[in-house]
């Protein structure tokens, strides 16, 4: 296979992958929504969860996106230095988004800032966004794709706290965002929290946290405990599905952290809506693709 043929093969597979995650939620999200719906007793939240399930079934049956806002595409790439298409990756991901835009179809969501025009292809300056991690001596490429919608972007915020604020300050910050903007983000939400030194490191970690599976935990015991405490606290707010009230406001809280400067606490929040459209695929050196978030797609066929 020539390099041009290899690039086209991976582009086509990624376009198919992007189109699929627009229409079908990942397995862990589907399971969590079913779990939360089964635990509701009041009539309205139960109807809303049933409607979410019906929406998902219709999206698949009609071959249409599960939400009209298909977001701006973001890719988290963990690529080996020996992966054969590492030099072509950003360009082919952009082309895959263009293909998926017309094949899915995806709503045109890339507007050039300041010039205020829609590119109508879901690509533009810096979009799709690609975040890189380079893995030495590896020939694999691991990609998370995420559709960052406008509603679930609204609660996103990052700031640096005074060190005296402590972990109580982190809690106050997260709950302030949930009580002020969480309603607009189409709950139940997956809440990503980043804790680091500065606003940019905390913000990236909070978004990266949304790529983790629902039900996973931070490897640090204290951080995992805080995930559970924040989950219980946000659920107690009572937002419920679509903000209409209910026992559950979140599908989970994921915290990602680094070490930090002793004089600062950087903290950030990003959330995924109930229609949390993210997918995970791994390519080997021969461009065979393995998807572990969706049992409903095979990119090698």
N, C-alpha and C positions, 0 to 999 in steps of 0.2 A: 504494500500500500504506500502510495506517495505521501509526502507531508501534506499536500493540498487535500488529498482524500481523507487523511486522518483528521485534519482540522474540520472538514465538512461533517465527518461522522460524529465528532464530539459536539459540534455546534448543533446538529440535528437532535442528538440525544438530550442536550441541555434545553433546547427549545421545547421538546416534548415534556421534559420534566417540569419546566416552569408552567407550561399550560396545564399540566395535571394538578399541580399543587394549588392552582387558582380555583379548581373545581372540586377538589376532594381534600378534606381536612386530614391531617396525619392521624395515625391510629390512636396515639395516646390522647389526643384532644377529643376524638370521638368517644373514647372510653370514659374520659373524665366528665364530659357533658352528660352522658347517660347516667353516670354515677350520681352527679349532683341533682339531676332531674328526678331520679328515683327517691332521693332523700327529702325532697320538698313535699310539704303537706298542703299548703295553700293552693287554691285553684289557679290563680293568675300565673305564678311562677311555673307551675306544672304545664300549663298551656303554652307558655313561652318556650320551655325546653322542648315540648312536643313540636312546636313550630320550627325550632332550630333543626330538629331531626328531619322534618318534612322538607325544609329548605335544602338540606344537604342531599337528600334523596333526589329531589327535583333537579338540582345542579348537575348531578351525575346523569340522570335520565335524559335531560335536555341538552347535555353537553355544553353547559354555560357556567361561568364563574359563580361561586357561592355567595359573593358579595359584589355589589356594583363597583365599589372602590377596590380595585385590584392593586392599589398602592404603587409605591416606587420600589423597584427591585434593588435588593441589597444582597451581596454575596460575601460570605466568610470563607476564604480559601486557605486551606492548609496543604501546601503543595511541596512535594519533594524536589530537591535540586536535580534529580535524575528523571523526573517526569518528562516524557518526550515533547510535550506541547506547552511547557512552562512559558516559553517566549510568546506564544500565541494566545495565552489564556484570556487576558483582559479583552482583546479584540473579539475573540469568538464568543465570550459571554455577552458582550454588547450585541453582536449579531443574533445570538440566540434569543435575546429579549425582543428584538425587532421581529423575528420570525414568530415568536409566541404571541406578540401583540396582535397580529393579523390572523393567526391560526386559532387562537383560543375562543373568542378574541378578548384582549385586555383593554380596559378603559385607558384612554390617552391621559397620562398623569405626569408627564415631564414638561414643566413650564420653565422656560429660560428666565431666571431671575433678572430683574431690572428691565429687560427687553419685553417681558410679559407676552410671550407668544408660546403656544403649545406646539412642541415638535411633532406631535401626532404619531410618534414611533416609540414612545417610552424610553428614549435615550436623549441625552443632552450633555451639557457640561457637568462632568462628575457623576452622571447617572447612566447606567446603574452604578452604585457604589460598590467597590471591591476592597475588602479588608484582607490583608495578606499575613500569613504565617509561613515562613520558609522552614522546611524540615531537611537537614543535611542527610545525604546518603540514602534518600528514599526515592522510589520510582512511582509512588502513588500520589493521587490528588484527591483531597477530601473537600467537598463543597457543601456549605449550608446556603440555601436560597430562602430569602424572606421577603414577603410583600408588606412593606411598611405603609399602612393606610393612614389617611389623614386623621381619622377619629382617634385611633390608638396612639397617634403621635402627640395629641394634645396634652396628656399628662406628663410628657417628657420634660425633665428639668434636672439641672446639675448645679451644684454650688459647693463652696468650701466652707466648712464649719470651723469655728474656733475650737481648739483642742479641748477646752473645758466643757463643750457641749456633750462630749462622750457619745455613748451608744444610745442614750436617751434622745440626743439631738438627731441622730439618724432616724430613730423611730418617729419623732415629731415631724421631720421632713417628709418621710414617706406617707404618713397618715394625712398630712396637710395636702399633699398632691392627690391622694385618693378621695378626700372629702370635697375638694374644690373642682377637680377635673375628671375624676374617675367615672363620673356619671356619663360623660361625653364619649367614653371610649368603648362603649358596647360591652358591659360586663356580662358574664363573669370573665375576669381578666387573668392573664398570666403576667405577674409583676416581676420585672427584673430590677435588681438593686445592685449598683456598683459602689464599692467602697475602696478608696485609694488616696492618693495625695492631692490630686488636682482635678479640675473640672473635666478635662479631656480624657484622662485615664479612667475616671469614675464613669463617665458617660459611655465610653466604649465597652467597659465591663458590663454595664447595666443592659446594653443591647445584646452583648454576647450571652448574657444569662438567659435571654429568651430563646436561644438555640438549644438549651438543655432540655431533656425529656421531662415531661410533667411527672412529678413524684420523685425525681432525683434530688439529691441533697449535696450541699457543700461538703467537701472532704474534711473541713475543720469542724470539730464537734461544737464549738461555741457559735460558729456561723450557722450551722445547721439548726441549732436551737433557736437562733434569732429568726431564721426563716419560718419556723413553726409559730413563734410568737407573733410575728408580723401577719402571717396568714390568719391566725385566730383574730387578731385585732381588726384587720380589714374586713373579715367576714362579719364581725360584730357591728360594723357600720350599717349593714342591712341593705346595700344597694340592690342585690338580687339581679336576676337576668334582665338585661336591657335597662337597668336602673329602676325597675318597677317594684322593687321590694322583694325580699326573700332571705333565706338563711345563709346563702353563699354569694359572696361578692367576687371571689377569686378562684381560679383553678389551681393556684399555687403561687408561692413566692420563691424565686431563685436569686441567691446572692452570689456574686463573684467579687473577689477582692485580691489586692496585692498588699505587700508591705507599704507603709506610708511614712512620711516625714513626721517626726514627733510633735511638731507644732501645728499640724493641720489634719483635718479629716475631710477628704473629698467624697461627696456622696451624690449619686444620681439615680433617677428612676426612669425606666422605659417600660411600657406595657404592650402586651398583645391582646387584641380583642377576643371575644368568644370564637370568632372565625379566624383562628390563629394559623395563618397560612405560611408554614415553613416546611422545608424538606431537606433531607440529608442524603447525599450520594457520594460514593467513593469510586474513583476510576483507577484501574490498574494500568500498567505500562502498555497493555494491549488495547486499552480503552473499553474493556469490559466494565459495566457499571453495576454497582450494588446499592440498592436503595433500602434503607432500614426504617424509614419513617412511614412509608406507605406500602402496605401489602398489596395494593391495588394496581401497581404499575411495574412493568418489566421493560427497561430501556434497551435491552439487548435483542428484543424481538423485531 
